[in-house]
C-alpha cells in the first residue's frame, strides 16, 4: 500500500477586528500558528481559552477550522469532520468562497483516508471544483488540478492523473511553492507504481524527492518515500532490497499522531517477512499491528462521521425552513405596517424619487459633458491623422511632379529632337542614340514609380497615429491605454490604414462612453496575409447576444460595415463585470 496523501497548507487569513476583544483574537492567531507547526495538543489547549460567543462569524469559522485540523492530526476523524462542517457553515453564512473552498478540500482529504466510509465525497469535490474554476487565485487552481489528479488516480485512469499532476506541479512552481510541487511529484510516482505499472519511473521519482524532503526536514514524507520504494521493489520481486527500504521507513521516528501510517508500514512488511522465511519477525510485527489497530477504531469513527453528516444536512434543512417561516412573519408584519403608514410612505417615496431623479439627471449631464470632451479629443486626433496623411500624399505628388518636370521633361524634349532628325537622316548611330534615350526615360519612370511605392517606416503611419491617440487619452488620467504591435515593420496601403485607425478610434470611443473601464490594451498584429486587431478592456462588460444585425448599437454598426467592406471578420467576447474583447481580422 502506497501513500497518495496530499499536503494542504493553511493560508494566512486577515482577521478584521470590529469591537472584539484583542485577547480572544490573539489566542486564535496563536492556535493557528500552533496547528501549522503540527502542535495539535497545544492548539486545542489554546482554543479552550477562547469564548466562542465573543468571536465574529468569520472568527468562529476560523476557530472550528483550527479545531478540525487539530483533531485531524490526532486521528480523531469523526470529531474533525463535525468541526470542519461547523467551520463551513460559518463561512457559508458570510459567503466567504475561498474559505469554503479550503474547508471542502480538508473534508475531501479526510473522507479519502477513511476505510469503508459510506459518506460520499463527490458533493464536496463538485463544490470545490466549481469554486476553484471561478477563482483567480493560483493556489485555488493548483489545488483543483491536484484534486482532479487524485480523483483520476482512484479511478485507475493513470494518463489523466499524470496530466493533472503535471498541471498542479507547474502551477505550484509558478506560485513559488517548491514543497507543494515536490508533494505532487511524489504522487506522480504513486500513479506510475500503482496504476501504470512503470516501476522504473516510479523508483526514479521516489528517490528524487528524498533529498528535497531531507533538506526541509520532512521526516514523515521521507518515511513515505522509503515505504513506496520498498513496495516497488517487492512488485519487482527484489525482496531483499524491499526489506532494506521497509527497515529504513521503520527507522524514521514518525509523529505520534501518524498511527495510520505505521499501520500501513506493518501491513506491507509482514507478508514480505513471511516470503523471506523470517517468521519470528513477522509474528512480532503482527502482534504490534494488532495493538496498533486496537487504538484506531475506524468503524466507530465512520459511524460518528455519518451521524455528523446527517446532523449537518438536517440542520441545513431546518435553517431553510426557519428562514422561510421568518420571511412569512416578516411579510405579514410589513403588510400590517404598510396599511397604517401608507400616506407617510407615499410622501417620503415621492420626495426621494424627486431627489433621486434630480441627482440622476445631474450625473447624466456630467457624464455627457465628459463624453463630449473625450469625443472632441478623439475627433481632433482623427483630423490630425487625416491632415498628416493628406499632407504626406501632397508632398509625394509634388515630388513626383518635380521629378517629371525637371528630369523626364528635358529628357523627352531631347528624344523629340532626335525623332525629328530621324525623319531627315536615316543614320544607324542616330537611331541607336534615340533608342538609348527612350530606355533611359523608361528607367526613370520606373524609378519614380518605385519611389512612390517604397513606403516609410510603420511608426510614421498607422501605428504612430494609434500610439499618439492612446498617449493623449491616457494623459487625462481617467483611463490608461496601452498599444502592443507585432510585425508592423512596413506601412499598409493608405486607405486601409485610415479605415483601421477609424475603427480603433470608434472602439475606444465606445469604451469611454459605455464600459466604465480603467485600462485598455490595443493589439495590432501583422500575419502577412491578414491584419489582426484586438481591443481589450476591464470594464463592466455586457451580453453580446443582445447585439443583433438589426440592433447593434454602441457604435458597432458603423464598425461592422467598415469591416464587412474590407471582407473582414468582427468578433465580440464579453461577460457582465468581466470586461470586453473585440477581435477583428482583415485580409491583406
C-alpha positions as a Python dict, from the first residue, in 0.01 Angstrom:
ca = {
    (1, 'X'): (0, 0, 0),
    (2, 'X'): (147, 333, -106),
    (3, 'X'): (79, 683, 18),
    (4, 'X'): (-118, 926, -200),
    (5, 'X'): (-153, 1185, 73),
    (6, 'X'): (-157, 1548, -50),
    (7, 'X'): (-47, 1829, 178),
    (8, 'X'): (-282, 2125, 217),
    (9, 'X'): (-125, 2422, 386),
    (10, 'X'): (-335, 2674, 575),
    (11, 'X'): (-326, 3009, 406),
    (12, 'X'): (-273, 3318, 622),
    (13, 'X'): (-607, 3481, 686),
    (14, 'X'): (-656, 3851, 757),
    (15, 'X'): (-892, 3885, 1051),
    (16, 'X'): (-1088, 4209, 1074),
    (17, 'X'): (-1145, 4315, 1432),
    (18, 'X'): (-1455, 4525, 1484),
    (19, 'X'): (-1503, 4584, 1853),
    (20, 'X'): (-1398, 4235, 1974),
    (21, 'X'): (-1151, 4165, 2249),
    (22, 'X'): (-789, 4172, 2131),
    (23, 'X'): (-704, 3887, 2369),
    (24, 'X'): (-951, 3648, 2200),
    (25, 'X'): (-813, 3729, 1856),
    (26, 'X'): (-452, 3685, 1974),
    (27, 'X'): (-539, 3342, 2112),
    (28, 'X'): (-696, 3248, 1780),
    (29, 'X'): (-382, 3352, 1593),
    (30, 'X'): (-167, 3162, 1843),
    (31, 'X'): (-373, 2846, 1792),
    (32, 'X'): (-344, 2885, 1414),
    (33, 'X'): (35, 2910, 1439),
    (34, 'X'): (50, 2603, 1663),
    (35, 'X'): (-154, 2392, 1420),
    (36, 'X'): (76, 2499, 1135),
    (37, 'X'): (365, 2358, 1341),
    (38, 'X'): (162, 2037, 1400),
    (39, 'X'): (133, 2102, 1774),
    (40, 'X'): (-226, 1979, 1790),
    (41, 'X'): (-248, 1935, 2169),
    (42, 'X'): (-122, 2288, 2232),
    (43, 'X'): (-360, 2424, 1967),
    (44, 'X'): (-660, 2255, 2134),
    (45, 'X'): (-549, 2380, 2474),
    (46, 'X'): (-531, 2737, 2338),
    (47, 'X'): (-875, 2708, 2174),
    (48, 'X'): (-1024, 2607, 2510),
    (49, 'X'): (-928, 2950, 2646),
    (50, 'X'): (-1143, 3125, 2383),
    (51, 'X'): (-1506, 3222, 2446),
    (52, 'X'): (-1673, 3133, 2115),
    (53, 'X'): (-1959, 3380, 2173),
    (54, 'X'): (-1717, 3675, 2170),
    (55, 'X'): (-1599, 3597, 1817),
    (56, 'X'): (-1737, 3725, 1488),
    (57, 'X'): (-1890, 3478, 1240),
    (58, 'X'): (-1565, 3476, 1041),
    (59, 'X'): (-1358, 3416, 1356),
    (60, 'X'): (-1594, 3135, 1460),
    (61, 'X'): (-1532, 2974, 1122),
    (62, 'X'): (-1156, 3001, 1183),
    (63, 'X'): (-1200, 2859, 1537),
    (64, 'X'): (-1382, 2548, 1410),
    (65, 'X'): (-1132, 2513, 1123),
    (66, 'X'): (-832, 2506, 1359),
    (67, 'X'): (-1021, 2270, 1590),
    (68, 'X'): (-1094, 2035, 1298),
    (69, 'X'): (-733, 2035, 1178),
    (70, 'X'): (-609, 1965, 1533),
    (71, 'X'): (-845, 1669, 1567),
    (72, 'X'): (-744, 1551, 1218),
    (73, 'X'): (-379, 1546, 1325),
    (74, 'X'): (-479, 1339, 1627),
    (75, 'X'): (-657, 1083, 1403),
    (76, 'X'): (-998, 1170, 1554),
    (77, 'X'): (-1156, 1195, 1213),
    (78, 'X'): (-1521, 1183, 1324),
    (79, 'X'): (-1475, 1482, 1555),
    (80, 'X'): (-1264, 1660, 1292),
    (81, 'X'): (-1540, 1608, 1033),
    (82, 'X'): (-1800, 1764, 1262),
    (83, 'X'): (-1574, 2063, 1341),
    (84, 'X'): (-1500, 2124, 972),
    (85, 'X'): (-1873, 2115, 892),
    (86, 'X'): (-1929, 2382, 1161),
    (87, 'X'): (-1649, 2591, 1007),
    (88, 'X'): (-1801, 2558, 661),
    (89, 'X'): (-2141, 2661, 799),
    (90, 'X'): (-1989, 2982, 943),
    (91, 'X'): (-1802, 3068, 622),
    (92, 'X'): (-2113, 2996, 413),
    (93, 'X'): (-2323, 3237, 618),
    (94, 'X'): (-2087, 3523, 519),
    (95, 'X'): (-2032, 3391, 164),
    (96, 'X'): (-1654, 3355, 212),
    (97, 'X'): (-1590, 3147, -101),
    (98, 'X'): (-1213, 3097, -69),
    (99, 'X'): (-1252, 2970, 289),
    (100, 'X'): (-1545, 2742, 196),
    (101, 'X'): (-1324, 2604, -81),
    (102, 'X'): (-1042, 2529, 162),
    (103, 'X'): (-1275, 2352, 409),
    (104, 'X'): (-1416, 2136, 124),
    (105, 'X'): (-1058, 2037, 47),
    (106, 'X'): (-997, 1926, 406),
    (107, 'X'): (-1321, 1724, 410),
    (108, 'X'): (-1235, 1555, 76),
    (109, 'X'): (-894, 1460, 215),
    (110, 'X'): (-1048, 1333, 540),
    (111, 'X'): (-1306, 1111, 365),
    (112, 'X'): (-1039, 974, 129),
    (113, 'X'): (-846, 835, 427),
    (114, 'X'): (-1140, 657, 591),
    (115, 'X'): (-1182, 288, 522),
    (116, 'X'): (-1530, 165, 413),
    (117, 'X'): (-1687, 506, 462),
    (118, 'X'): (-2043, 543, 330),
    (119, 'X'): (-2039, 924, 317),
    (120, 'X'): (-1972, 1028, -45),
    (121, 'X'): (-1705, 1288, -107),
    (122, 'X'): (-1846, 1369, -454),
    (123, 'X'): (-2067, 1665, -343),
    (124, 'X'): (-1767, 1825, -176),
    (125, 'X'): (-1548, 1759, -482),
    (126, 'X'): (-1808, 1915, -716),
    (127, 'X'): (-1847, 2222, -496),
    (128, 'X'): (-1468, 2258, -460),
    (129, 'X'): (-1404, 2238, -837),
    (130, 'X'): (-1689, 2479, -909),
    (131, 'X'): (-1540, 2743, -675),
    (132, 'X'): (-1180, 2682, -787),
    (133, 'X'): (-1258, 2725, -1158),
    (134, 'X'): (-1419, 3063, -1086),
    (135, 'X'): (-1126, 3182, -874),
    (136, 'X'): (-836, 3394, -997),
    (137, 'X'): (-623, 3262, -712),
    (138, 'X'): (-337, 3044, -844),
    (139, 'X'): (-341, 2834, -526),
    (140, 'X'): (-710, 2751, -579),
    (141, 'X'): (-635, 2642, -937),
    (142, 'X'): (-334, 2437, -816),
    (143, 'X'): (-542, 2251, -560),
    (144, 'X'): (-820, 2196, -814),
    (145, 'X'): (-573, 2034, -1056),
    (146, 'X'): (-428, 1812, -781),
    (147, 'X'): (-778, 1711, -669),
    (148, 'X'): (-867, 1603, -1023),
    (149, 'X'): (-538, 1412, -1039),
    (150, 'X'): (-626, 1219, -722),
    (151, 'X'): (-980, 1152, -848),
    (152, 'X'): (-842, 1000, -1172),
    (153, 'X'): (-583, 806, -969),
    (154, 'X'): (-860, 646, -763),
    (155, 'X'): (-1046, 571, -1088),
    (156, 'X'): (-731, 397, -1223),
    (157, 'X'): (-703, 644, -1512),
    (158, 'X'): (-327, 685, -1497),
    (159, 'X'): (-277, 906, -1803),
    (160, 'X'): (-528, 1170, -1692),
    (161, 'X'): (-395, 1155, -1338),
    (162, 'X'): (-39, 1224, -1464),
    (163, 'X'): (-174, 1508, -1682),
    (164, 'X'): (-334, 1687, -1388),
    (165, 'X'): (-41, 1623, -1152),
    (166, 'X'): (186, 1784, -1415),
    (167, 'X'): (-51, 2082, -1429),
    (168, 'X'): (-51, 2105, -1048),
    (169, 'X'): (330, 2095, -1041),
    (170, 'X'): (355, 2378, -1298),
    (171, 'X'): (107, 2594, -1106),
    (172, 'X'): (282, 2527, -774),
    (173, 'X'): (617, 2631, -924),
    (174, 'X'): (457, 2947, -1066),
    (175, 'X'): (332, 3019, -715),
    (176, 'X'): (691, 2961, -594),
    (177, 'X'): (581, 2674, -365),
    (178, 'X'): (854, 2417, -426),
    (179, 'X'): (745, 2197, -132),
    (180, 'X'): (394, 2160, -273),
    (181, 'X'): (541, 2090, -618),
    (182, 'X'): (756, 1815, -460),
    (183, 'X'): (448, 1659, -298),
    (184, 'X'): (272, 1647, -636),
    (185, 'X'): (584, 1491, -793),
    (186, 'X'): (576, 1230, -515),
    (187, 'X'): (216, 1147, -607),
    (188, 'X'): (313, 1112, -974),
    (189, 'X'): (539, 833, -856),
    (190, 'X'): (239, 667, -691),
    (191, 'X'): (48, 679, -1023),
    (192, 'X'): (339, 516, -1209),
    (193, 'X'): (369, 249, -938),
    (194, 'X'): (4, 168, -867),
    (195, 'X'): (-178, 233, -1197),
    (196, 'X'): (63, 247, -1492),
    (197, 'X'): (298, -22, -1351),
    (198, 'X'): (600, 171, -1476),
    (199, 'X'): (824, 76, -1184),
    (200, 'X'): (1143, 239, -1312),
    (201, 'X'): (980, 581, -1342),
    (202, 'X'): (820, 534, -1001),
    (203, 'X'): (1154, 449, -837),
    (204, 'X'): (1324, 743, -1006),
    (205, 'X'): (1067, 986, -865),
    (206, 'X'): (1064, 835, -512),
    (207, 'X'): (1443, 861, -496),
    (208, 'X'): (1442, 1212, -644),
    (209, 'X'): (1217, 1359, -373),
    (210, 'X'): (1410, 1221, -72),
    (211, 'X'): (1693, 1485, -77),
    (212, 'X'): (1433, 1762, -103),
    (213, 'X'): (1243, 1630, 199),
    (214, 'X'): (1570, 1583, 388),
    (215, 'X'): (1662, 1945, 319),
    (216, 'X'): (1325, 2056, 461),
    (217, 'X'): (1343, 1803, 749),
    (218, 'X'): (1012, 1647, 648),
    (219, 'X'): (1074, 1308, 804),
    (220, 'X'): (717, 1186, 758),
    (221, 'X'): (741, 1211, 378),
    (222, 'X'): (1092, 1060, 383),
    (223, 'X'): (940, 756, 555),
    (224, 'X'): (655, 750, 300),
    (225, 'X'): (910, 755, 16),
    (226, 'X'): (1109, 467, 164),
    (227, 'X'): (788, 266, 208),
    (228, 'X'): (685, 330, -152),
    (229, 'X'): (1029, 233, -284),
    (230, 'X'): (1003, -89, -84),
    (231, 'X'): (662, -157, -239),
    (232, 'X'): (805, -113, -591),
    (233, 'X'): (1100, -345, -520),
    (234, 'X'): (854, -602, -378),
    (235, 'X'): (650, -587, -701),
    (236, 'X'): (974, -638, -895),
    (237, 'X'): (1037, -943, -668),
    (238, 'X'): (1361, -791, -539),
    (239, 'X'): (1266, -887, -184),
    (240, 'X'): (1594, -821, -5),
    (241, 'X'): (1614, -466, -136),
    (242, 'X'): (1246, -420, -48),
    (243, 'X'): (1314, -530, 312),
    (244, 'X'): (1606, -287, 330),
    (245, 'X'): (1378, 7, 240),
    (246, 'X'): (1099, -108, 475),
    (247, 'X'): (1355, -104, 757),
    (248, 'X'): (1459, 246, 652),
    (249, 'X'): (1095, 355, 678),
    (250, 'X'): (1062, 199, 1026),
    (251, 'X'): (1393, 359, 1136),
    (252, 'X'): (1242, 707, 1099),
    (253, 'X'): (1061, 816, 1410),
    (254, 'X'): (723, 941, 1299),
    (255, 'X'): (500, 1186, 1479),
    (256, 'X'): (291, 1012, 1747),
    (257, 'X'): (-26, 1108, 1560),
    (258, 'X'): (68, 918, 1240),
    (259, 'X'): (-82, 593, 1366),
    (260, 'X'): (-240, 502, 1033),
    (261, 'X'): (93, 548, 856),
    (262, 'X'): (253, 300, 1096),
    (263, 'X'): (-39, 62, 1035),
    (264, 'X'): (35, 72, 659),
    (265, 'X'): (407, 3, 722),
    (266, 'X'): (318, -307, 928),
    (267, 'X'): (67, -435, 670),
    (268, 'X'): (330, -402, 395),
    (269, 'X'): (628, -560, 571),
    (270, 'X'): (457, -863, 734),
    (271, 'X'): (384, -1052, 403),
    (272, 'X'): (739, -982, 287),
    (273, 'X'): (889, -1128, 608),
    (274, 'X'): (675, -1439, 555),
    (275, 'X'): (802, -1470, 196),
    (276, 'X'): (1162, -1446, 318),
    (277, 'X'): (1104, -1706, 592),
    (278, 'X'): (1153, -1455, 873),
    (279, 'X'): (857, -1591, 1069),
    (280, 'X'): (966, -1469, 1411),
    (281, 'X'): (992, -1111, 1291),
    (282, 'X'): (661, -1143, 1104),
    (283, 'X'): (492, -1273, 1422),
    (284, 'X'): (637, -991, 1631),
    (285, 'X'): (517, -726, 1383),
    (286, 'X'): (173, -893, 1367),
    (287, 'X'): (129, -851, 1743),
    (288, 'X'): (241, -491, 1719),
    (289, 'X'): (-12, -434, 1436),
    (290, 'X'): (-297, -581, 1645),
    (291, 'X'): (-211, -348, 1933),
    (292, 'X'): (-197, -53, 1695),
    (293, 'X'): (-532, -136, 1533),
    (294, 'X'): (-698, -156, 1873),
    (295, 'X'): (-605, 207, 1925),
    (296, 'X'): (-755, 306, 1586),
    (297, 'X'): (-1123, 225, 1555),
    (298, 'X'): (-1223, 323, 1200),
    (299, 'X'): (-1572, 173, 1227),
    (300, 'X'): (-1657, 384, 1531),
    (301, 'X'): (-1519, 696, 1363),
    (302, 'X'): (-1709, 623, 1039),
    (303, 'X'): (-2037, 590, 1230),
    (304, 'X'): (-1971, 920, 1404),
    (305, 'X'): (-1890, 1088, 1070),
    (306, 'X'): (-2214, 959, 915),
    (307, 'X'): (-2409, 1086, 1216),
    (308, 'X'): (-2236, 1424, 1188),
    (309, 'X'): (-2317, 1437, 815),
    (310, 'X'): (-2685, 1367, 888),
    (311, 'X'): (-2690, 1630, 1161),
    (312, 'X'): (-2532, 1881, 924),
    (313, 'X'): (-2781, 1814, 643),
    (314, 'X'): (-3076, 1816, 888),
    (315, 'X'): (-2950, 2141, 1038),
    (316, 'X'): (-2927, 2295, 691),
    (317, 'X'): (-3288, 2191, 616),
    (318, 'X'): (-3412, 2326, 950),
    (319, 'X'): (-3239, 2656, 882),
    (320, 'X'): (-3403, 2683, 542),
    (321, 'X'): (-3745, 2618, 698),
    (322, 'X'): (-3673, 2868, 974),
    (323, 'X'): (-3574, 3132, 717),
    (324, 'X'): (-3897, 3069, 522),
    (325, 'X'): (-4104, 3094, 839),
    (326, 'X'): (-3932, 3417, 939),
    (327, 'X'): (-3990, 3552, 591),
    (328, 'X'): (-4363, 3475, 615),
    (329, 'X'): (-4387, 3650, 952),
    (330, 'X'): (-4189, 3942, 821),
    (331, 'X'): (-4415, 3975, 516),
    (332, 'X'): (-4721, 3972, 740),
    (333, 'X'): (-4579, 4243, 966),
    (334, 'X'): (-4478, 4450, 666),
    (335, 'X'): (-4832, 4429, 524),
    (336, 'X'): (-4981, 4547, 856),
    (337, 'X'): (-4726, 4827, 885),
    (338, 'X'): (-4788, 4945, 530),
    (339, 'X'): (-5161, 4973, 596),
    (340, 'X'): (-5103, 5216, 885),
    (341, 'X'): (-4833, 5432, 727),
    (342, 'X'): (-4925, 5436, 357),
    (343, 'X'): (-4979, 5812, 337),
    (344, 'X'): (-4649, 5897, 508),
    (345, 'X'): (-4466, 5642, 297),
    (346, 'X'): (-4612, 5783, -22),
    (347, 'X'): (-4493, 6136, 63),
    (348, 'X'): (-4145, 6014, 155),
    (349, 'X'): (-4129, 5800, -157),
    (350, 'X'): (-4230, 6094, -376),
    (351, 'X'): (-3964, 6319, -221),
    (352, 'X'): (-3699, 6051, -251),
    (353, 'X'): (-3800, 5982, -610),
    (354, 'X'): (-3781, 6351, -698),
    (355, 'X'): (-3442, 6388, -529),
    (356, 'X'): (-3308, 6074, -696),
    (357, 'X'): (-3427, 6193, -1036),
    (358, 'X'): (-3253, 6526, -986),
    (359, 'X'): (-2925, 6355, -885),
    (360, 'X'): (-2957, 6111, -1174),
    (361, 'X'): (-3012, 6397, -1419),
    (362, 'X'): (-2706, 6583, -1287),
    (363, 'X'): (-2495, 6266, -1310),
    (364, 'X'): (-2610, 6204, -1667),
    (365, 'X'): (-2529, 6564, -1761),
    (366, 'X'): (-2180, 6535, -1612),
    (367, 'X'): (-2128, 6205, -1792),
    (368, 'X'): (-2246, 6356, -2121),
    (369, 'X'): (-2010, 6653, -2081),
    (370, 'X'): (-1720, 6417, -2008),
    (371, 'X'): (-1810, 6202, -2309),
    (372, 'X'): (-1827, 6509, -2532),
    (373, 'X'): (-1483, 6620, -2413),
    (374, 'X'): (-1333, 6281, -2488),
    (375, 'X'): (-1519, 6262, -2820),
    (376, 'X'): (-1371, 6601, -2912),
    (377, 'X'): (-1021, 6474, -2829),
    (378, 'X'): (-1078, 6167, -3044),
    (379, 'X'): (-1212, 6379, -3332),
    (380, 'X'): (-910, 6608, -3313),
    (381, 'X'): (-689, 6301, -3319),
    (382, 'X'): (-867, 6175, -3630),
    (383, 'X'): (-843, 6514, -3807),
    (384, 'X'): (-473, 6543, -3717),
    (385, 'X'): (-407, 6195, -3851),
    (386, 'X'): (-600, 6265, -4172),
    (387, 'X'): (-425, 6603, -4220),
    (388, 'X'): (-88, 6438, -4172),
    (389, 'X'): (-177, 6168, -4421),
    (390, 'X'): (-308, 6417, -4680),
    (391, 'X'): (-2, 6639, -4631),
    (392, 'X'): (223, 6339, -4686),
    (393, 'X'): (34, 6243, -5002),
    (394, 'X'): (53, 6603, -5130),
    (395, 'X'): (428, 6618, -5073),
    (396, 'X'): (465, 6287, -5255),
    (397, 'X'): (265, 6416, -5554),
    (398, 'X'): (472, 6739, -5560),
    (399, 'X'): (796, 6543, -5556),
    (400, 'X'): (677, 6322, -5843),
    (401, 'X'): (568, 6630, -6040),
    (402, 'X'): (910, 6793, -5988),
    (403, 'X'): (1086, 6476, -6099),
    (404, 'X'): (871, 6456, -6411),
    (405, 'X'): (925, 6825, -6493),
    (406, 'X'): (1294, 6864, -6412),
    (407, 'X'): (1425, 6529, -6519),
    (408, 'X'): (1189, 6348, -6756),
    (409, 'X'): (1075, 6676, -6922),
    (410, 'X'): (1418, 6763, -7051),
    (411, 'X'): (1491, 6407, -7145),
    (412, 'X'): (1175, 6370, -7352),
    (413, 'X'): (1245, 6704, -7528),
    (414, 'X'): (1579, 6560, -7640),
    (415, 'X'): (1408, 6240, -7757),
    (416, 'X'): (1168, 6455, -7965),
    (417, 'X'): (1459, 6634, -8137),
    (418, 'X'): (1618, 6301, -8222),
    (419, 'X'): (1296, 6170, -8375),
    (420, 'X'): (1266, 6484, -8587),
    (421, 'X'): (1623, 6435, -8702),
    (422, 'X'): (1546, 6071, -8792),
    (423, 'X'): (1288, 6198, -9044),
    (424, 'X'): (1563, 6369, -9240),
    (425, 'X'): (1858, 6140, -9178),
    (426, 'X'): (1840, 5761, -9176),
    (427, 'X'): (2154, 5721, -8965),
    (428, 'X'): (2203, 5399, -8759),
    (429, 'X'): (2405, 5591, -8499),
    (430, 'X'): (2124, 5843, -8455),
    (431, 'X'): (1874, 5557, -8427),
    (432, 'X'): (2081, 5387, -8152),
    (433, 'X'): (2117, 5717, -7966),
    (434, 'X'): (1740, 5775, -7980),
    (435, 'X'): (1673, 5418, -7859),
    (436, 'X'): (1915, 5472, -7567),
    (437, 'X'): (1735, 5792, -7466),
    (438, 'X'): (1398, 5610, -7472),
    (439, 'X'): (1543, 5335, -7248),
    (440, 'X'): (1676, 5599, -7007),
    (441, 'X'): (1332, 5764, -6992),
    (442, 'X'): (1171, 5427, -6921),
    (443, 'X'): (1414, 5357, -6632),
    (444, 'X'): (1346, 5699, -6480),
    (445, 'X'): (970, 5635, -6494),
    (446, 'X'): (1026, 5304, -6315),
    (447, 'X'): (1241, 5479, -6055),
    (448, 'X'): (965, 5734, -5985),
    (449, 'X'): (705, 5457, -5954),
    (450, 'X'): (935, 5258, -5723),
    (451, 'X'): (997, 5560, -5501),
    (452, 'X'): (623, 5622, -5478),
    (453, 'X'): (551, 5268, -5360),
    (454, 'X'): (853, 5208, -5137),
    (455, 'X'): (671, 5325, -4821),
    (456, 'X'): (819, 5452, -4496),
    (457, 'X'): (874, 5313, -4151),
    (458, 'X'): (542, 5200, -3988),
    (459, 'X'): (582, 5431, -3692),
    (460, 'X'): (519, 5727, -3925),
    (461, 'X'): (179, 5584, -4027),
    (462, 'X'): (-98, 5377, -3858),
    (463, 'X'): (99, 5262, -3554),
    (464, 'X'): (224, 5612, -3475),
    (465, 'X'): (-129, 5756, -3510),
    (466, 'X'): (-275, 5494, -3274),
    (467, 'X'): (4, 5545, -3020),
    (468, 'X'): (-44, 5922, -3028),
    (469, 'X'): (-418, 5877, -2973),
    (470, 'X'): (-355, 5640, -2678),
    (471, 'X'): (-100, 5877, -2519),
    (472, 'X'): (-330, 6180, -2546),
    (473, 'X'): (-629, 5997, -2393),
    (474, 'X'): (-416, 5838, -2119),
    (475, 'X'): (-286, 6184, -2025),
    (476, 'X'): (-631, 6264, -1881),
    (477, 'X'): (-562, 6005, -1602),
    (478, 'X'): (-920, 5876, -1647),
    (479, 'X'): (-819, 5568, -1847),
    (480, 'X'): (-487, 5400, -1933),
    (481, 'X'): (-445, 5281, -2293),
    (482, 'X'): (-152, 5058, -2398),
    (483, 'X'): (-61, 4976, -2760),
    (484, 'X'): (119, 4649, -2844),
    (485, 'X'): (229, 4578, -3204),
    (486, 'X'): (360, 4259, -3366),
    (487, 'X'): (513, 4250, -3715),
    (488, 'X'): (415, 4604, -3827),
    (489, 'X'): (753, 4679, -3986),
    (490, 'X'): (608, 4831, -4306),
    (491, 'X'): (320, 5061, -4375),
    (492, 'X'): (-7, 4936, -4521),
    (493, 'X'): (-198, 5090, -4809),
    (494, 'X'): (-311, 5444, -4716),
    (495, 'X'): (-687, 5388, -4731),
    (496, 'X'): (-657, 5065, -4529),
    (497, 'X'): (-453, 5241, -4260),
    (498, 'X'): (-711, 5517, -4239),
    (499, 'X'): (-1002, 5268, -4210),
    (500, 'X'): (-824, 5069, -3936),
    (501, 'X'): (-746, 5391, -3745),
    (502, 'X'): (-1111, 5498, -3758),
    (503, 'X'): (-1229, 5153, -3642),
    (504, 'X'): (-990, 5159, -3344),
    (505, 'X'): (-1093, 5515, -3266),
    (506, 'X'): (-1462, 5414, -3267),
    (507, 'X'): (-1389, 5118, -3038),
    (508, 'X'): (-1205, 5340, -2789),
    (509, 'X'): (-1495, 5589, -2802),
    (510, 'X'): (-1733, 5304, -2711),
    (511, 'X'): (-1512, 5201, -2417),
    (512, 'X'): (-1501, 5558, -2285),
    (513, 'X'): (-1876, 5613, -2322),
    (514, 'X'): (-2012, 5278, -2205),
    (515, 'X'): (-1757, 5044, -2042),
    (516, 'X'): (-1650, 5234, -1727),
    (517, 'X'): (-1306, 5082, -1779),
    (518, 'X'): (-978, 5197, -1627),
    (519, 'X'): (-746, 5001, -1858),
    (520, 'X'): (-749, 4925, -2233),
    (521, 'X'): (-498, 4728, -2440),
    (522, 'X'): (-480, 4759, -2821),
    (523, 'X'): (-303, 4471, -3003),
    (524, 'X'): (-202, 4519, -3371),
    (525, 'X'): (-62, 4206, -3538),
    (526, 'X'): (52, 4156, -3899),
    (527, 'X'): (17, 3790, -4007),
    (528, 'X'): (147, 3862, -4364),
    (529, 'X'): (-186, 3761, -4523),
    (530, 'X'): (-407, 3934, -4265),
    (531, 'X'): (-413, 4208, -4003),
    (532, 'X'): (-545, 4123, -3655),
    (533, 'X'): (-677, 4396, -3426),
    (534, 'X'): (-773, 4314, -3067),
    (535, 'X'): (-905, 4572, -2820),
    (536, 'X'): (-943, 4455, -2457),
    (537, 'X'): (-1087, 4649, -2162),
    (538, 'X'): (-1153, 4574, -1795),
    (539, 'X'): (-1492, 4745, -1792),
    (540, 'X'): (-1839, 4636, -1682),
    (541, 'X'): (-1897, 4414, -1989),
    (542, 'X'): (-2232, 4321, -2144),
    (543, 'X'): (-2421, 4034, -2304),
    (544, 'X'): (-2300, 4004, -2669),
    (545, 'X'): (-2620, 3815, -2762),
    (546, 'X'): (-2809, 4143, -2721),
    (547, 'X'): (-2626, 4281, -3025),
    (548, 'X'): (-2802, 4164, -3343),
    (549, 'X'): (-2775, 4263, -3705),
    (550, 'X'): (-3088, 4474, -3671),
    (551, 'X'): (-2996, 4625, -3335),
    (552, 'X'): (-2621, 4660, -3296),
    (553, 'X'): (-2600, 4986, -3101),
    (554, 'X'): (-2293, 5123, -2919),
    (555, 'X'): (-2127, 5225, -3247),
    (556, 'X'): (-2091, 4862, -3353),
    (557, 'X'): (-2297, 4913, -3671),
    (558, 'X'): (-2053, 5158, -3836),
    (559, 'X'): (-1756, 4939, -3738),
    (560, 'X'): (-1924, 4627, -3876),
    (561, 'X'): (-1995, 4798, -4208),
    (562, 'X'): (-1632, 4907, -4246),
    (563, 'X'): (-1504, 4558, -4164),
    (564, 'X'): (-1757, 4397, -4399),
    (565, 'X'): (-1642, 4634, -4677),
    (566, 'X'): (-1287, 4502, -4627),
    (567, 'X'): (-1407, 4135, -4628),
    (568, 'X'): (-1304, 4114, -4263),
    (569, 'X'): (-1449, 3941, -3959),
    (570, 'X'): (-1567, 4101, -3631),
    (571, 'X'): (-1593, 3900, -3306),
    (572, 'X'): (-1709, 4034, -2967),
    (573, 'X'): (-1643, 3846, -2640),
    (574, 'X'): (-1786, 3986, -2316),
    (575, 'X'): (-1942, 3893, -1984),
    (576, 'X'): (-2104, 4101, -1712),
    (577, 'X'): (-1832, 4252, -1487),
    (578, 'X'): (-1561, 4063, -1682),
    (579, 'X'): (-1464, 4327, -1941),
    (580, 'X'): (-1493, 4312, -2320),
    (581, 'X'): (-1265, 4189, -2601),
    (582, 'X'): (-1324, 4290, -2965),
    (583, 'X'): (-1131, 4087, -3226),
    (584, 'X'): (-1107, 4197, -3590),
    (585, 'X'): (-938, 4003, -3873),
    (586, 'X'): (-884, 4184, -4206),
    (587, 'X'): (-731, 4005, -4509),
    (588, 'X'): (-444, 4188, -4677),
}
